[in-house]
Amino acid sequence: ECRIAHPVVKCTYCRTEYQQESKTNTICKKCAQNVQLYGTPKPCQYCNIIAAFIGNKCQRCTNSEKKYGPPYSCEQCKQQCAFDRKDDRKKVDGKLLCWLCTLSYKRVLQKTKEQRKHLSSSSRAGHQEKEQYSRLSGGGHYNSQKTLSTSSIQNEIPKKKSKFESITTNGDSFSPDLALDSPGTDHFVIIAQLKEEVATLKKMLHQKDQMILEKEKKITELKADFQYQESQMRAKMNQMEKTHKEVTEQLQAKNRELLKQAAALSKSKKSEKSGAITSP
């Protein structure tokens, strides 16, 4: 009842498992405290988990970088978020994986072990039924009982086969050989491919956002430059118009003065001519 009321779920931000106290609560207590202190987190620049409360890196990647140095490319999701611990025993099946891929891989291995146990238990049950059938057939029972036991065993074997086939189809698509021989599964490969596609899409989205931000910044700078040049041009035109008006007024005043002087000269010449005619 406690597990049903408080199931173990993954935190929306840091992706760690925690016991959920209420259905509305989707983040762990640590992330809830960090949200109150630092606000909503950003995606980590290494693992892309939305858990970077301080700076551009989550606390897990920050601590791992301090302890193990810069990250390497994860062999599964291809993101630059796998830290080499310099110890082959801590690697998962000899692979250098990031934290999320390590959890997924271990989960698949655990599921494989459980299916192996189920296969071994079902094979033991089938073997016991065969032994029981052989004992019954060798003990001198009637033909009707033989027929009944034979038909019941034959009906039971297809049931177990169909049950195993349903497990292989509904589970992680394990074949018997792969389940017993190889830890890798089609399910894990599909998850890895999907994670790789999600990471690629996130990178593309981040690049698009950066391009849009740069274009918006450039447009803002161009608008500001255009407004500045327009204001400078208007001020220059106003100054030129004022200077032109002043020059025009000066030239008109000078022109009037010259016209007055020309009129005075013509008047004096006329008076001189009239005086020369009257003198003899």
VEXGU-42889 format. One record per atom (N, C-alpha, C, O, CB): residue in one letter; x, y, z. Coordinates in steps of 0.05 Angstrom, whole numbers, plus 5000, padded with zeros to 4 digits. Glycine has a CB too. Example, Ala and Ser with C-alpha at 12.3 -4.5 7.8 and 13.67 -1.06 7.14 Angstrom:
<fitis>
A526448865156/A524649105156/A526449345156/A528549345169/A522649115181/S525749555142/S527349795143/S525850015157/S526850235161/S528249885114/
</fitis>
This chain:
<fitis>
E501749765000/E500050005000/E501750255000/E501150454987/E498150005024/C503950245015/C505750485016/C507050534989/C507250764980/C507950435037/R507850314975/R509050344948/R507050444928/R507750594910/R510250084939/I504550354931/I502450454912/I501850744917/I501550904898/I499850284915/A501650824943/A501051104949/A503451284944/A503051514936/A500351124979/H505851184947/H508251344943/H510151194924/H512151084933/H509751414970/P509651194898/P511351044879/P514051174875/P514351414880/P509951014852/V515951024866/V518651124859/V518551224831/V518151074812/V520850904863/V519051484827/V519051614801/V521651764797/V523351794815/V516551804798/K521951874772/K524352024766/K523752324768/K521652414761/K525351964737/C525752464779/C525452764781/C525452884753/C526952804736/C527752884799/T523753084750/T523553214724/T526053364717/T526753384693/T521153414724/Y527553464737/Y529953614732/Y532453444731/Y533753414710/Y530253834753/C533153334754/C535753194756/C535652904747/C537752774745/C536753204785/R533252784742/R532852514732/R533652294752/R533952064744/R534352474707/T533952364778/T534452164798/T531852054808/T529752184807/T536152274822/E531851804818/E529451674827/E528851764856/E530751774873/E529651374825/Y526351814862/Y525551884890/Y522751784895/Y521251724876/Y525752194894/Q521951774920/Q519351684927/Q517351914927/Q517652104942/Q519351544955/Q515351904909/Q513552124905/Q511452134927/Q510151934933/Q512052094877/E511352364940/E509452394963/E506652474953/E504652404966/E510552604982/S506552624931/S503952694920/S504152694889/S506352724878/S502952974930/K501852664875/K501852644846/K502652914833/K503752914811/K499152554836/T502053134847/T502753394836/T505753454838/T506753634824/T501153614850/N507153314856/N509953364861/N511553204841/N511652954843/N510853294890/T512953334822/T514453194801/T517453234803/T518953144786/T513453274774/I518353374824/I521253414828/I522053324856/I520353334874/I521953714823/C524553254859/C525453154885/C525853384904/C525653624896/C528152994881/K526353324929/K526553524950/K528953714945/K528853954950/K526753394978/K531153594937/K533553754932/K533153954910/K533954184913/K535953574925/C531853874888/C531254054866/C529254264874/C529354494866/C530253904841/A527354184891/A525354384901/A526654604918/A525954834915/A523154234918/Q528654524934/Q530154724950/Q531754904931/Q531855144935/Q532054584970/N533054784911/N534654944892/N532855134876/N533655364870/N536154764873/V530455054869/V528555224854/V527855474871/V527755694861/V525955074846/Q527455424898/Q526855644915/Q529155834918/Q528856084921/Q525955544943/L531655724918/L534055894922/L534956034896/L535556264896/L536255724932/Y534955884874/Y536155984849/Y534256014826/Y534956124805/Y538355794841/G531755924828/G529855944806/G529955704788/G531155504795/G530456194790/T528555724766/T528355494747/T531055434735/T532455614726/T526255554725/P531855174733/P534455114722/P534555124692/P532455124679/P535354834732/K537055124682/K537455124653/K538654854645/K539654704662/K539355354644/P538554784619/P539854534611/P542854544615/P544154744609/P539254474581/C544054324624/C546954304628/C548354304601/C547354174582/C547654044645/Q550554444599/Q551954454573/Q553254194566/Q554054164543/Q554054684574/Y553554014585/Y554753754579/Y552653534573/Y552553424552/Y556553664602/C550953474594/C549153254592/C546353334583/C544653154578/C548953114619/N545753594580/N543153694571/N540853634591/N538553674584/N542453574544/I541553544615/I539453504636/I538753784647/I540553944652/I540453304658/I536253834651/I535354094660/I535854114690/I533954094706/I532254154653/A538354154698/A539054154726/A541254354732/A542554334753/A539853874735/A541754544714/A543854734718/A542654974733/A541755164721/A545154834691/F542754964760/F541655184776/F543655414778/F542855644779/F540955084804/I546255344779/I548355554781/I550155524757/I551355314752/I550055524808/G550355734741/G552055724717/G550755554695/G548255544693/G554755604724/N552455434678/N551455284655/N551854984658/N551354834639/N552955374630/K552654884682/K553054604687/K551454514711/K551054664730/K556154544690/C550554254709/C549254144732/C551354064754/C553754054748/C547553894724/Q550354014778/Q552153964800/Q553653704796/Q555953674804/Q550653944826/R552353504783/R553653244778/R555953274759/R558153164764/R551653044767/C555553424737/C557753464718/C559953634729/C562353594723/C556653584692/T559253834745/T561154014758/T563053854776/T565453884775/T559854234774/N561853684793/N563453514812/N565153314797/N567553274803/N561653374832/S564053194776/S565552994760/S567853124745/S570053014743/S563752844740/E567453374735/E569553514721/E571853584740/E574153574732/E568453764708/K571153664764/K573253724784/K574853474792/K577253494796/K572053854809/K573453254793/K574753004802/K576252854780/K578352744784/K572652824814/Y574952844756/Y576052674734/Y577052834710/Y578152714691/Y574052474725/G576753094710/G577653244686/G575353294666/G573053234672/G579953114673/P576053394643/P573953454623/P572553204613/P573652994614/P575153604599/P570053234604/P568453004595/P569352904567/P570453044552/P565553064595/Y568652644562/Y569052524536/Y566352454524/Y564252484536/Y570852264539/S566452374499/S564052294485/S563052024495/S564551834496/S564452294454/C560452024502/C559251764510/C558951584486/C558251664465/C556351814523/E559751324491/E559751134469/E556851054460/E556550924440/E561250884477/Q554851134476/Q552151054469/Q550551294458/Q549551274435/Q550750954494/C550351514473/C548751744463/C550351944448/C549252134436/C547451884487/K553051914447/K554952084432/K555052374442/K556152544428/K554052084402/Q553952424466/Q554252694477/Q556852714492/Q557952524501/Q551852754495/Q557752964496/Q560353014509/Q559753034539/Q560053244551/Q561653284498/C559052804551/C558252814580/C559152564595/C558052514617/C555252844582/A561052414584/A562052174598/A564752234610/A566552334597/A562251924578/F565052174636/F567552234651/F569151984655/F568051784666/F566952384678/D571651984647/D573351754649/D574551734677/D576051904686/D575651764628/R573751524692/R574751484719/R577451344721/R578451294743/R572651334735/K578651284698/K581251164696/K581250884710/K583350784719/K583351334710/D578950754710/D578750494723/D576850324705/D574450384704/D577750504752/D577950114692/D576249944675/D574049794690/D572049724678/D578049744660/R574449754716/R572449604731/R569849774735/R567749664738/R573549534759/K570150034733/K567850214737/K566450264710/K564350394710/K568650474749/K567550164689/K566250194663/K564049984660/K564149764672/K568250174639/V562050044644/V559749854640/V560349684616/V560249784593/V557050014637/D560949434620/D561549244599/D563849354581/D563849314557/D559049204581/G565749484594/G568049584580/G567549844564/G569349934550/G569149384562/K565149954567/K564550194552/K564550444570/K563950434593/K561750174539/L565350664558/L565350924572/L562651054567/L562251174546/L567751104563/L560951044587/L558151154584/L557751384603/L559051404623/L556150934589/C555751554596/C554951764614/C553151654636/C552551414636/C553551994598/W552351834654/W550751744677/W548051624669/W547351414678/W550351974696/L546651764651/L543951664642/L544151404627/L542651214632/L542651874625/C546151374609/C546451134594/C547350904612/C546550674607/C548551164571/T548950954633/T549750754652/T547250644666/T547050394670/T551750864672/L545550824676/L543050734689/L541350564671/L540350354679/L541450974700/S540950654646/S539350504627/S540550224621/S539150024620/S539050654600/Y543150214618/Y544549964612/Y544249764635/Y543749534631/Y547550014606/K544649864660/K544349694683/K541549594687/K541049374695/K545249844709/R539549774680/R536749694682/R536149464662/R534749274669/R534949934676/V537249484638/V536849274618/V538149014627/V537048804623/V537849364591/L540549034638/L541948794648/L540348654670/L540248414671/L544748864658/Q539248814688/Q537548704709/Q535148564698/Q534348344707/Q536748924729/K533948684678/K531548564665/K532348304651/K530848104652/K530348754645/T534748304639/T535648064626/T536047834646/T535347604641/T538348114611/K537247894670/K537647694690/K534947584699/K534647334703/K539147814714/E532947754703/E530347664712/E529147474691/E527847274698/E528447894717/Q529447544665/Q528347374644/Q529847104642/Q528646904636/Q528447514617/R532447114648/R533946864649/R532946674671/R532646434667/R536946914654/K532346794695/K531246634717/K528546524709/K527946284715/K530946814742/H526946684695/H524346584687/H524546354667/H523146164668/H522646814675/L526546384648/L526946174628/L527945914641/L527045694634/L528946264607/S529745944661/S530845704674/S528645564691/S528445324691/S533145784692/S526945734704/S524745614720/S522745474703/S521745254709/S523445824738/S522045594680/S520145474661/S521245214649/S519845024645/S519345664639/S523945214643/S525144974632/S525144744652/S524744514645/S527945024622/R525644814678/R525644614699/R522844494702/R522444254706/R526544724726/A520744674701/A518044584703/A517344394680/A516044184685/A516044824704/G518144454656/G517644284633/G519044014636/G517943804628/G518544414607/H521444014647/H522943774651/H521543594671/H521443344668/H525843824660/Q520543714693/Q519143564714/Q516543434702/Q515843214709/Q518443734738/E515243584685/E512743474673/E513443244655/E511943044655/E511343694657/K515643264640/K516443034623/K517042794640/K516242564632/K518843114606/E518442834662/E519142604680/E516542484691/E516342234692/E520942694703/Q514642654699/Q512142554710/Q510642394689/Q509442184694/Q510442784719/Y510742494664/Y509342354642/Y510642074637/Y509241884632/Y509442524616/S513342074638/S514741814633/S514141614656/S513841374651/S517741864631/R513941724681/R513241544703/R510441434700/R509841194705/R513541694730/L508641614692/L505841534689/L505541324666/L504141124669/L504041774683/S506941374644/S506741184621/S508040924628/S507240724617/S508041314597/G510040914644/G511440664651/G510140524674/G510940294679/G514340724658/G508240634688/G507040514712/G504640344706/G503440244725/G506240724731/G503940294681/G501740114674/G498940234677/G497040094683/G501839874691/H498640494673/H496040624674/H494440554649/H495540444630/H496240934677/Y491940614650/Y490240554627/Y490840734604/Y492040954608/Y487240574635/N489940654580/N490440814556/N489041084557/N490041284547/N489540654532/S486741084570/S485341344572/S486841544588/S487041774581/S482541304584/Q488041444611/Q489641624627/Q492141714613/Q493041934615/Q490441484654/K493341524596/K495641594581/K495041814561/K496442014558/K496841344566/T492741774547/T491841974527/T491342234540/T492042444530/T489341874513/L490042234564/L489442474578/L492042624587/L492242864583/L487742424603/S493942474598/S496442594607/S498042704584/S499242914585/S498042394624/T498042544562/T499542634538/T498342884526/T499743074519/T499542414516/S495642894524/S494343134513/S494743374532/S495143594522/S491343084509/S494643324559/S495043544577/S497843654575/S498243904576/S494443464606/I499843484572/I502643574569/I502943724543/I504343934542/I504543344571/Q501743614522/Q502043744496/Q500644014496/Q501644204483/Q500843564474/N498444034510/N497144294512/N498744494530/N498644734525/N494344264524/E500044384550/E501544554568/E504044674555/E504844894560/E502344394593/I505344504538/I507844594525/I507344834507/I508845034508/I509144364509/P505244834489/P504745064472/P504045314489/P504745534482/P502445014453/K502645264512/K502045494530/K504545624539/K504845874539/K500345404554/K506445464548/K508945574558/K510545704535/K511845914539/K510645364571/K510345584512/K511745704489/K510545974481/K511946164476/K511645514465/S507845974481/S506546234474/S507046444496/S507346674490/S503446194471/K507146344521/K507846534543/K510546654539/K511046894543/K507546404570/F512546474532/F515246574528/F515346764504/F516746964504/F517146344523/E513746694482/E513746874459/E512547144465/E513447344455/E512146744436/S510447134483/S509247394491/S511247564506/S511247804504/S506747354507/I512847424523/I514947574538/I516947694519/I517747924522/I516347394558/T517747534499/T519747644480/T518747864463/T520148054456/T520847424463/T516047854456/T514948064439/T514248314455/T514648534446/T512547964424/N513048274479/N512148504495/N514348614512/N514148844522/N509848424513/G516448474517/G518648574533/G520548734518/G519848934505/G520048344547/D523148644519/D525248794506/D526148664480/D528448694472/D527648834524/S524348504468/S524848364443/S527348184445/S529148194427/S525148564420/F527548024467/F529747844470/F529147584456/F526947474459/F530447794500/S530947474441/S530747204431/S532147024452/S533747124467/S532047164403/P531546764453/P532746594473/P535746594472/P537146604492/P531846304470/D536846594447/D539846594445/D540946854455/D542946854469/D540646544416/L539647074447/L540747334455/L540347374485/L542147484498/L539347564440/A538147284496/A537647314525/A539747174541/A540447264562/A534847224532/L540646934531/L542546784547/L545446844540/L547146814557/L542046494542/D545946944516/D548746984508/D549547274508/D551847334516/D549046884480/S547847464501/S548747744498/S547247924517/S544747904519/S548347834468/P548648114531/P547248304548/P545848524533/P543948644543/P549148424568/G546748584508/G545548794493/G542848704481/G542548474474/G547348884470/T540948884479/T538248824469/T537349024449/T538449254448/T536248814492/D535348944433/D534249134413/D532949364427/D532949594418/D532148984396/H531749314451/H530449524466/H532449744474/H531849984471/H529049414491/F534749654483/F536749844491/F537850004467/F538350244469/F539149704505/V538049864444/V539050004420/V536950214411/V537750434403/V539449794397/I534350144413/I532250334405/I532350574423/I532150804414/I529450204405/I532650524450/I532750744469/I535150924463/I534951164463/I532950634498/A537450794457/A539850944451/A539551114426/A540351344424/A542350764448/Q538250994405/Q537751144380/Q535951384385/Q536451604375/Q536550954359/L533851334401/L531951554407/L533351774423/L532952004418/L529551444423/K535051694442/K536451884458/K538452044440/K538752284443/K538051754480/E539651904421/E541452044403/E539952244385/E540952464380/E542951844385/E537552154376/E535952344360/E535052584376/E535052804366/E533552194348/V534252534401/V533352754419/V535652944424/V535353184423/V532352644446/A538052834429/A540453004433/A541053164408/A541753404410/A542852834441/T540853034385/T541453184360/T539353404355/T540053624348/T541352994336/L536853344361/L534753544358/L535153774378/L534654004371/L531953424361/K536053704402/K536553914422/K538854094413/K538654344416/K537153794449/K540953974402/K543154134393/K542254314369/K543054544368/K545453944383/M540754194351/M539754354329/M537954584338/M538154814329/M538154184309/L536254524358/L534554734369/L536154954383/L535555184381/L532554614389/H538254864398/H539955064411/H541355234390/H541655474394/H541954914429/Q542355114369/Q543655264348/Q541755454334/Q542455684329/Q544855074326/K539255364329/K537255544318/K536655774336/K536356004327/K534655384312/D536355714362/D535855934381/D538156134382/D537656374383/D535455814409/Q540656034380/Q542956214380/Q542956384355/Q543456624356/Q545556054381/M542256264332/M542056414307/M539956624308/M540356854299/M541556224283/I537656554319/I535456744322/I536256974340/I535657214334/I532856614332/L537556914363/L538457124381/L540457304368/L540357554371/L539656994406/E542357184353/E544357354339/E543057534318/E543757764315/E546457174326/K541057414303/K539657584283/K538057804296/K538058034286/K537857404266/E536757744318/E535157944332/E537058164343/E536358404342/E533557824355/K539358084353/K541358274362/K542258454340/K542558694343/K543658134376/K542858334317/K543758484294/K541658674284/K542258904276/K544658294271/I539058584283/I536858754274/I536558994293/I536159214284/I534258594273/T536858934320/T536659154339/T538859364335/T538459604336/T536759044368/E541359254330/E543659434325/E543159604300/E543859844299/E546259274324/L542159474279/L541659614253/L539459824257/L539760054246/L540859414231/K537359754272/K535259954277/K536360194292/K535760424286/K532959824293/A537960144313/A539160364329/A540960534311/A540960774313/A540660244353/D542660394295/D544360544277/D542860714256/D543560934250/D546260354262/F540660594246/F538960744227/F537660984239/F537561204228/F536760554215/Q536660954264/Q535461174278/Q537461394283/Q536861634281/Q534161084304/Y539861314291/Y541961514296/Y542761664271/Y542961904271/Y544461374308/Q543161514249/Q543861644224/Q541561824214/Q542062034203/Q544461434202/E539061734218/E536761894210/E536662154225/E536162374214/E534161744213/S537162144252/S537062384268/S539362574260/S539062814259/S537262314298/Q541762454254/Q544062614246/Q543462744219/Q544162984215/Q546562434244/M542162594201/M541562704174/M539562934176/M539763144163/M540462484156/R537562894194/R535563114197/R536763364209/R536263584201/R533263014215/A538563314229/A539863544241/A541663694221/A541663934220/A541563464265/K542963534204/K544663654183/K543063804163/K543764024154/K546363434170/M540763694155/M538963824135/M537864084147/M537664284133/M536663644127/N537064074172/N536064314185/N538164534186/N537664774181/N535064254214/Q540664444193/Q542864644194/Q543464754166/Q543864994163/Q545364504205/M543364584146/M543864684118/M541564874109/M542165074096/M544064444099/E539164804116/E536864974109/E537165244123/E536565454111/E534264844117/K537965244148/K538265494163/K540465664151/K540265904147/K538865444192/T542765524144/T545065674132/T544265784105/T544966004098/T547465484129/H542765614089/H541865714063/H540065954065/H540266144049/H540465484048/K538365944085/K536466174089/K538066424096/K537466644086/K534466104111/E539966394114/E541566624122/E543166734099/E543266974095/E543466554145/V544366564083/V545966654060/V544066794040/V544867004028/V547366414046/T541666684035/T539766804017/T538967084026/T538867274010/T537266624014/E538467104052/E537767374062/E540067574059/E539567804053/E536967344092/Q542467474064/Q544767654061/Q545067744032/Q545667974026/Q547367514070/L544767544014/L545067613985/L542767803976/L543267993961/L544967363968/Q540367763987/Q538167943980/Q538668223990/Q538168423977/Q535567833990/A539768244015/A540368504026/A542568644010/A542468884005/A541268484056/K544568494002/K546768603986/K545768693959/K546668893948/K549068393983/N543968523948/N542868593922/N541268853923/N541469023905/N540968373912/R539668893945/R538169143948/R540069383951/R539569593940/R536369123973/E542269333966/E544169553969/E545469623943/E545869863937/E546369473990/L546169423927/L547369483901/L545369623882/L546169803867/L548269223888/L542869543884/L540769683867/L540569973875/L540270143858/L538069543871/K540670033901/K540570313910/K542970473899/K542670693890/K540570323940/Q545370343901/Q547770473892/Q547570523861/Q548370733852/Q550270303898/A546570323846/A546270353817/A544270583810/A544770733792/A545370093804/A542170593826/A540170813821/A541471083827/A540971273812/A537670763839/A542971103848/A544271353855/A546271433833/A546471673826/A545671333882/L547771243823/L549771313802/L548371403776/L549271593763/L551471063796/S546171263769/S544771343745/S543571623748/S543471783729/S542571143737/K542671683772/K541471943777/K543572163775/K543072383764/K540171953804/S545972113786/S548172313785/S549072353757/S549772573749/S550472223803/K549172143740/K549972173712/K547972333697/K548772493680/K550371893699/K545472303702/K543372463688/K543672753695/K543372933678/K540572353695/S544172813720/S544473093729/S546973213716/S546873453709/S544673103759/E549073063713/E551473173701/E550973233671/E551873433661/E553872973704/K549573063657/K548973103629/K547173353626/K547673513608/K547572853617/S545273383642/S543473623640/S544973873647/S544374083635/S541073593659/G546873873664/G548474113671/G550374183648/G550874413643/G550174063696/A551373983634/A553174033611/A551674153588/A552774303573/A554573773602/I549174083584/I547574193562/I546774493568/I546774653549/I544974023558/T546174563591/T545374833598/T547675033601/T547075273601/T543774833624/S550174953603/S552475123608/S553175293584/S553875523591/S554874963616/P553175253559/P553875433537/P551775653534/P551975823517/P554075273509/
</fitis>
